[in-house]
Amino acid sequence: MLTSFATTPRTITPTVSVVIPTFNEAGNVDELLRRLAEALPAGAEVVVVDDSTDDTADRARAAALVVPFTLTVIHRDEPAGGLGGAVVEGLRAAQADWAVVMDGDLQHPPAVVAELLAAGPGHDVVVATRYAQGGDGSGLGSPYRHAVSRGSKALAARLLGGAVAQMSDPLSGFFAVRRAALDLDAVDPIGYKILLELVVRSGLERIAEVPFTFGVRHAEESKSTAREGMRFLQHLRTLRRAQRVVAPTTAPIRLDDHRRARENRSPRLEVLIVTSEAPPIVSGISRCVDRLTVGLRERGHRVDVLSSVQMPRLMLGEYRFSPLVAYWRQIGKMLEGYDVVNLHGPVPTMSDVVLLLAGARRGTPILYTHHSALAVRGAETLSRVYNRLHRILSGRADRILTTSEHYAEEERRAGGPAVEVVPWGVDVRPQPLRPVVDGAPLRVLFVGQMRPYKGLEWLIPAVAGRPGLELTLIGDGAHRAEYEALAGSADNVLFTGRVSDEDLHRAYDTHDVVVLPSVTQAEAFGLVVLEGMAAGCVPVVSNLPGVRDLVADTGLVVGTRDVDALAAALDGLAADRSRLVSLGRKARRRAESLSWDTCVERYESAMIATVADRGRVLPAARTTVPAAVSASAAGAPAATVTRVG
């Protein structure tokens, strides 16, 4: 059972959260809170997580009446995870951007908190160390305890390596940590050494150290026992196993030594990407093609792009036609100069022409990326006929990639080309903090072109004038004026137009929900949904193939063209903040598994396989040496430890 007590409600984000795990510290808690009152900056909060069998929690609650900071006391009748579990509970309850973790026995001087926070900018964690120059661990007491401490530190460094080996005091229980850098859902604490758990499981790399003097225990008895020593060894073994399992994928944006070495052995390909949309056109497909192009070039391949930028389309409302067939004589000859063509579709008069005239394993191999079924509003019957014909044509490709299992199943056929699922990716930035404020409206974000298939004519009525909801719409298009008229004078609907990347990231970081109410299968994947999920937004999307596959169990899927269902989904999240937070964490974890680096790597592998399957001789391997290589030789992330003071 868990009980919680707080002195004052939180209305603004605290300047710092101090998390203190306690176990039978009744003789220390009054003096500890008094010293914290002298040391902490204005606007601080203290979170005491108590597993005691004495009256520590009661004494803390009594002292709360006179301290100048917000005090939360959480008592756990079932102390899961020991001291480490208590710290995790406190970090979840904390509200500040930075949290300081310290013991409740006064061996960690509260006056050092300011030094830890001062060293924070540019780092993920700042460790108070007994063993760096200027530090003093004499408060440990006996020579035996000193020897055990140093031996345990050396063992942890040897077994775990990486950042743990670079820290002078990886077993310290006194540290400041940037909460947005933590993945608390990944931690599984065992015993006292919570810093090890957080550094390894959350992949913390930017580390600073501040020397301090480890004080003498003020009162009560030390909790260090032989049993805790055994739990420490068990903890090291568990973390070591976790490193072996997750090391290759815990850093989705950075390449480790092994991946770089593999890249240096990869052949250099001449690639032509044929697509309807590429920069400077603004669309989800354009962004995906751009990231794919840049990623392949960074891996040493030569990549050219042929799109409607080079061959302007004829546009009649929602209908778009390519002049590619008129240039086919030149284009057909041009294809011969490439090792592989990556064709994106379906695009009437473009992808179908390439498949018809260059497919069936003639000439240059074709890797076809199937985005979705064609769905043109007002031409539903024609779209269905075209989709059946295009599926026949896609069988002329050498290999097919889709972004979801739904479309992969539609493209698979007996004796047909191999089909693989390769989702698009996202840049995973540091996770923003979203303080939960009782009574605050649910902040809903839409990002996209303002076109009929995006479903704004159902989204806006679901939110406009509705209490407890706020809607921001980022994007532009020919129909924007119609949607602004639909919103009328509602003061909870905001149109921003197009915004910079920086402002878009800020919008993701400050909203609770990312919504995609599209109404046709022209919405193939939902890249903006993935970007919102990476920021911890809960996705609320229409029940469309591809989109629902992306969201899975991390958000809510509602019927298309259903104002009531959309409103009910948003109202439900507004009313259940605990569910909102839980889904946001799941969405973030889902996004972390879908990096752009992984996407590009799988495209590269598919291209190499497509060329090799034709029996073609692959180009010579690249021999360039990367300018910077991770310092880790065992797959552990490289870390930087800065000494302060």
N, C-alpha and C positions, 0 to 999 in steps of 0.2 A: 504494500500500500504506500502511496506517495501523497504527502500533504504539503501544501505550499502556503506561505504567508508573505505579503508584501506591504511595506509601510505606506507607499503612495502609488497611485496609478501612473503608468508611463504615458506621457503625452509628447515628449520629444526624445530623440536619440541621445543616450548618455554619452559623456565624453570618454569614459572607459568603463568596462565591466570587470570587476575583480571576482574571480571564482575561487572559493575556498572549500575544499572537501574536509569534513571533520568527522572524527570518531573518538568519542569520549574526551573532548577538549573543554569541559566545563570550567576548568581552572585557568584556561587561557583566553576564552572567547571575549571576556569583558575588556582585557588589556589590548587584545588584538584590534577590536573595533575602535578603541580609543586612539590607538596609534594610526590606524587607517584614517580616522577623522582628521588627524593632523597632517597626513601626507597626501591625501588624494585631492585632485583638482575639483573645482566646483562642477556640479552636474554628473558626478560619478555615481555608479551603482555597485553594490556588493551582493553577490549571490552565494549564500552559504548552503551547501548540500551536505546534509547531516545523516550519518549512518549510526549514530550513537545509541548506546543503551543507558546513558546517564541523561542529565538534564541540559545538555549543551544547546539543543534547539530552543528550549524554553528561555535560557539565559540570553540567547541571541535575540529572541523576539522582545524580551524586556529591554535590552539595550537599544533596540531599534527606535525607541521613543525619544532618544536624545542625540542620535547621530545625525550629521548634516547631509547624509546621502541616502538615496533609495536603498533599502535593504530587503532582499527576498530570502526567506528561509525555507528550504525544501527538506523535508524529513522523509527518509526512505526506510520503511520497515524491512524491505527485502533488498539488501545492498548488492545488486547484481553488478559484477565486474569489479568489486572492491573499490579502492580509491580511484582507479582509472575510470570506472563506471560513473562514480560521483562527479568527476570532472566533466565527462561527456554530458551528463545531465545538466550541469551548470552552464556549459557552453551552449547547449540548446536553449536554455532560458535567457542567456545574456542577450543584450540588445545593442551594445556598442559595436563599432567597427573593430575595435581592438579589445581583446580580453587578456587579463593578466591572471595566471594560475599560480597560487601560492599555498603553502601549508598553513594550518591553523595553530601551530605551536610556537610561533614567533622566531623560529630559526631563519625564516625568510623576512628580512627587515622591510616593513612597508615603505620606508624612505627610498628604497631602490626602485619602486614602481615608476617614479618620474624618469629615472635614467633609462629604464627599459622602453618607455614610450618615446623618449627623445631619439632613440636609435632606430625606431620603427620604420620611418619612411624609406621606401626602396627595398624592404625586406618582408618576408612572410612570418618569420618568427625571430624573437630576440631572447636569447637564453642568458639567464644569470648564472655565471660560472664560478665555481670554487677553484678551478685549476688553471685558468689563464693568468698571465702576469697581473698582479694587483689583487687577485682573489685569495681567499683564505678559507680552508675547510676545517679549521681547528675545532669548530663547534661539534664535529662528529664525535669527539671524545677519545675513546681508547685507541691505541695503535691497531688493535684487531679490526675495529670498524673502518679505520683508514685503509687498511690493507684490503678488506673486503670491497670497499668502494672502488678503489683503483683497479682491483682485479676484475670486478664486474664491468667497469668501463672499458677495459682492454678487451674483454671477451665480446662485449656488444659490438665494438668497433671491428673486430676481426670477423665476426659472423655476418654482420649486416653491411659493412662497407659503406660506400657512398657518403651521403651527408652525415650519417652517424659516425663514421670514422674521422671525418674532418672536424667535428665538434670537440672541444676540449672537455665538455661536461655533458654528454648525451643523456645521463641519468638524472639530470637536474629536475627537480619538481617545481622550479621557480622560473617562469618564462612569460613573455607576452606573445600573443599570436593574432594574426589578422584573420578574423573569422571567415571572411569570404574565401580564404585559401584552403579552408578545411573541407573535407568530405566526411562529415560525421556519420553518414550512413554506411561508410566503408569500415569504420573502426570497430574493433572487437577487443576491448581492453581486458587485460588480465593483471590484477595486482596494482603495484605502485607506479611503475615506470610509464606514465602516460605520454611523456614527451616522445619516447621511442615510437609508440603506437601512432601518434599523430604525424610524425615526420615520415615514417615508412608508408603508412596507409594513404596519407594525403599527398605524398610526393613533394613535401616541402623542400625547396632547394635554396631559396634566398634567406640566408641565416646570418644574424649578427650575434655577438656575444658581449656581455657587460660583466666585468669582474665584480664580485661582492664577497663580503665576509659572512660565512655561514655561522649563524648565532648559536648560542647555547639555549637548550629547551627551557622555556619559562616555567612550565609546570606540567603535571601529569607525566606519563611514561612513554618511552619510545614504542612504536608499534612494529619495529623491525624484529623479525623472528626467523628461525630456520625454515619455517613453513613458507614465509614470504620469499626466502631465498629459492626454494624449490619452484614457487610460482614464477619467479623471475626467469629461471632456466626454461620453464615451459613456455613462457612468453617469447623468449628469444627464438626457440625452436619454431613456434608458430609464425613469427614474423619472417623467419628465414624461408619457411615453406611458401609463405604468401609472396615473397619477393620472386621466388622461382616461377610461381604461377603467373604473376601479373606483370613482371618486369618488361616483357616485350610490348605491352599495350598500355601501360600507365601513362605514357607521355605521347598522346596522339599527335601533337603538333611537331615535336622535336624528333629527329632521326637519331637513333643510337648507332654505335659503331658497326654492329652487325648489319643493319639495314644499309648503311652507307657502303660497306664492303660489297654487299650484294649489288647495289646500284652500279658500282664501278665495274662489275663484271657483265652488266646488261648490255645488249647490242644497241647500237645507235640506229633509231628508226627515222625514216622520212614519212611523216604523217600528214594527211590532208583531212581536216574536219569540215564536213559539209553540213550546214545548218541554216535554218531560216533566220535565226536571230543571233547576233553577236554584238559586242560593244561597237559603237556607242548606243545602240538600241537598249532601252531599259526594260528588262523583263527577267523572270526567273531563269528561263532557258539561257538567255544571254549571260547571266552571271555564272551559271554552271559551265557553259562553254569556255568562258574566260578563265575560270579557275582551273579547268582541265588543261587548257592550252598553256597557261603559265606553269602549272605543275609538271607537265611533260617536258617543257623546255628546261626547267630547272634540273631535270634528270638527264639532260644531255641530248634529247631528241630534237630534230628539226620539225616544227609544226607550222603549217599554214592553215588558214581558215577561209573558206569560201561561203559567203552568206548573202543575204539580201542587201548588205552594205555595198558589196561589189556589184550585185545585180538587183537593183531596186524593184520592189514588188508593186504590182498593180493592186490597189486596195479599194474595195467597194463595200463600205461598212465593215461588217465582221468577216467578209470574204477577202482572201488574199491570194494572189496568184504570182508564181515565179516565172520569169522568162528563160529559165535554165535550158529548156529544150531547144530554144532558138540558138543557143550557143554550144550545143552539144558537140559539134565537130571539134571545136577548140578544146572543150572541157575533156572530152574523151581522150584526146592525145595527152592532155596535161596529166591525167590520172596515171599514165604509164610511168611517170617520174617518181611515183611514191611507192613505199613498201606496203602501206595499208591506208584505206579510207575509213574514217569513222563518220558514218552517216547518221543524222538525227532526224527522227520523224515520229508520226506520219505528218507530212507536209504535202498537200495536194500540189501537183505540178513541180515538185522538187524531189522528195524522197522516192516517190513512185517512179519518176523518170530515171533516176540513178539505178534503182533496183532492176528496172525493166531492161535498160540498155547496157548496164555494166555488171549485173549480177550473174547468178548461176555459175559461179566459180570461173568466170572468164576474166582475164586481165588481172588488175590489182585486187587483192582480197578486200572484202567489205566487212567491217565490224559495225553492225547496225544497232543503234541505241533507240529502243522503242519507249517513247515517253508516256503515251496514253492512247486511248481511242479518240478518234476525231469526234467532236461534238459541237456542231454549229447551231445556235439557237434559231429556230424557224426553218431548219433544214434537217430535221431529225431523221426522216426516212432516207434522204440522200446520204447522210452521214453513216447510217448503218450499212448501206450498200457499199459505200467507199471503204469502210473498215473491213468488210469481208474480202474485198478485192485486194486491199493492201496487205492483209494477212497472207494471201497467196504470194504476193510479190516479196514479202519479207523472208519467205522461205528460200529466196535466191541469194540471201546474204550468207557469208561464211560462218558467222557467229552473231548471236543476238544478246544484248544486255538490256535489262529493265531495272527500274528502281524499286519494284515491289514484287512479291511472290504472285499477287493476283495477275499482273500483266505477264509475268513469266509463264504461268500456267496457260494463258491464252495463246502464247506464242509457241509453246512446245507442240511438236507433232512427230509422229512416227517417221523416221528416216530424214527428219529435218535438221537444221543447224543446231549446234549446242546453244543452250540458253542459260544465262547466269543472272543472278540478282546482284546489282551493285548500286546501293543507295547513294544519293548525293551526300555531300559533307557539310561541315560547319566549322567555323573558327571558334573554339571554346575559350572564351575570355574568363578572367577571374569572376567568380560568382558574386553577383551583387547581393547586398543585404536589404531585406524588405521588412522593416519593423512592423509588427502587427499592431494596429491601433484600433481599439474597439470603436465601432461606429463609423469608421472611415468607409467611403464608397469603394466598391470593387472597380478597379481600373482596367478597362478592356481596350485592347489595341488591335486595330486592323491595319495591315500593310499590304498594298498592292495597287494594280491598275484599276481605275474606276470604269470597268466594262461590265456589261449586263451579266455575264456568266459568273461574276464574283459574288453575286447574291446580296448586294448592299440593300436592295429594295426589301429584303426580309430582315436584315440585321438592324437597320436603323429604326424601324417600328418596334423592334424587340427591346430597344434601349431608350429611345427618345422619351423624355419626361418621366422615366421610371425611377423612383427613389432607390438609392443605394447602389446605382450603377453610373459609371462615367465612361464614355466611348471617345477614343481618339482615332481618327482616320488619316493615315499617312499615304499619300499617293495622289495621282492626278489622272485625268482622262477626259474624253469628250463628253462624258455623261455626268461630270461632277456637279454642274449646276442643277441637274435634275435631283441628285441626291441631297444637295443642300436645301432645295425646296422641300424635299420629303421630310427632312429634319425640322423644318420650320423654325420656330423660336425656341426650341428645346435648348436649355442652357447646360445640358449634360452631354452634348455631342459637339466635338471639335474637329474641324477640317484643317489640316496643316499644309496640304499640298506636298510636293516633294521636299525632302530634307537631306542634309548632308549625312555621310556615314556616321560621323560622330554623334549627330543628333538622333539618328536612328538607333544607335547602340544605347544612347541615354534613354530613349523611349522604351526599348526592351527592358532595360534595367529598372525602370520605375513603374512598370505596369504589372498587374497580377495575372492577366489572361491574354493570350494571343488567339484571335478568332479568325477562322476562315470559313465563311458561310457559302462557298461556291455551290453552284447548282448543276453543273454539267461535268462530264468526265474530261473536259479540256483542262481541268485542274488535276494534274498528273501526280504531283508529289507534295507540294507545299513547302518550298524552301524557306519562306518567311516563317512558317510554323516551326521548323527546325531551329531557325535562328532565335526565335522566342523561347523555345524549350531550353536552348543552351544558356539563356539568361535566367532560367528558373520560372518562366511563365507557364501557366497551365494551358494546354491547347484545348480549344473548343472548336470542333470542325464538323463539316457536313459528312454524311455517310456516303463517301465516294471511294472507289478503289484507289489504292496508292496512298491517299491521304490517311485513311483509317489504318492502313498497315503501318505507316510512320508513327502515328499516335499510339496505337496498341492500347495498353492499360494505363498510360500516363496522363490521360485527360478524358474529355467527354466527346462522344460522337452523337450527333443529332440528325434527324431526318432533314432532307433538303426542302427548301421552300416552306418551312414551318416556323412561323413567328412565335407561336406559343411554346413550342419545344425549346427554341433558342432562348427565349426569355426565362423559361423555367430552369434551364441549365445554368444560366448566369446567376439567377436569384439563389439557386441552391448553393453555389460556391460562395456567394456573398454572405449567406447565412451560416455557413460551416467553414470557419477559418482554419480549423485543424485539418480538414480534408484538403483545403486549398494548399496549405503548406506541404502536406504529405505528397500530393500530386505534383507540386512544383519540384520537389526533390527527385521524384521518379522521372520527371521530364528531363531534368538536368542530367541524370545518369544515362538516360537513353541517348541524349545528344552527345555526351562525352564518348560514346562508342562509335560515333559517325563522324570522324574527322576527314578533312579534305585530303590529308596525306594518305590515309587508307584508301580513299576513293581513287585517287590518281594512281596509287600503286597497283590497284586491281585492274584499272584500265590498261596500264602498261603491261601487266601480265597477260591480259586478254589479247592485246595487240600482238605481242610476241607469239602467243599460241596460235593466233589466226594466221600469221605469216608462216610459222613452222608447219602448220597442218597442210599447207599447200605444197610442202616439200621444197620451199624456197630456201636458199642459203641466206642466213641472217647476216646483217652487216657486222663489221668488226666491233668487238667490245670496246667500250670507252675505257681510257686509262687515266683520266684526270683525277687528281687528288683533291678532295675538298679542302677549302681553306681552313675550316675549323671542325674539329672532331670532338665528340663527347669524351670527357676524361675517364669515363667508366669503362672498364674492361670486362665487366661481368653483367652488363645490361642494366645496372642500377643507374638512376639519373645522376648527372653531374650536379654538384652543388657548390655554392660559393659561401664561405663563412667569413664574415667581417669581424675583426676584433675592435672593440670600442673601449677607449679609456686606457 
